[in-house]
């Protein structure tokens, strides 16, 4: 979110011309630069919540906001955001439970298993 705000400022000041320039400077694809900029389409309340999230301890966060940002109606976005957060919390609980069960059996709890539990078809939440 902070990166999207920074990129928007660079475009506004004329430091870069478009998303393609941002992508080149950031060494990412144009599609990724567009995904980052699409965060600016989120309702202000959601943008604030994203900015206030604690940093992931390692790896990436499991929240997915892509389908929320694709929704134009801010009220609908807030409803979808609540579902994304709820699904993420449930996924984290399931991952912790599985890791505990595996450790109790003397097995390693791999990150891959935990990540599989966190994958959700967020776009299908309606």
Secondary structure, DSSP 8 states (H G I E B T S, - for coil): -HHHHHHHHHHHHTSS-SHHHHHHHHTS-HHHHHHHHHGGGS-HHHHHHHHHS---SSS------HHHHH---HHHHHHHHHHHHHHHHHHHHHHHHHHHHHHHTT----HHHHHHHH---GGG--
